[in-house]
Amino acid sequence: MTTPSIAVLRITLDDVVPKVIRRVVVPGDIRLDRLHLVIQVVMGWTNSHLFEFRIGAAGWGIPDPDGIYDGPMDAGKARLNTELARSGRKSFNYIYDFGDNWSHIIKVEKIMPMSEGRSTFILLEASGRCPPEDCGGAPGYERLLETLADPDDEEHEDMIAWCGGSFDPTRVDLPALQANLDRLARRWLPRGRTPEKRRS
């Protein structure tokens, strides 16, 4: 019987400044469709677009329901520890929104035995605010930040309104992100089980 494990993952959003980085603890055997939801929550995305994990030569996401087009395999049928072992990799890619093409590098920092009574979903670190959805990927985000920083830019006021007010790319609310992660994890608890206490 395999000993349950947890994985410490470092998630870095490619090609954006300021850097957007998250370090999160997840179960080692988490399904990839659930890992997708964890990433959405801790990064601050809205889960409004398609995604794909690329682990070695394999792609995992939402397959074409009609089976007409070649595409990713079903992320709900793959587990993190299995695919890492199969590929022999310690890092892999996660793509979100094929239009904006938000590319994330996920590095497995550590895998260790699961401790009794310890939470299996912990946001250890968060730096940098997630870009707004649908802003045009990394180049569009760079242009957006330039516009927001320049009161003389003719699009300045429109972009402030589009962002819903002021936008600080360095500000991240770790307690709020952890609370969202806690809510997500509670959805996956077996009936009648109470959440484990979180320990750092």
Secondary structure, DSSP 8 states (H G I E B T S, - for coil): ----EEEEEEEEETT-SS--EEEEEEETT-BHHHHHHHHHHHHT--S-S-EEEEETTEEEE---TTS-S---EEGGG-BHHHHHHHHT-SEEEEEE-TTTTEEEEEEEEEEEE--TTB-S-EEEEEES----TTS-HHHHHHHHHHHHH-TTSTTHHHHHHHTTS---TT---HHHHHHHHHHHHHHTS-TT----B---
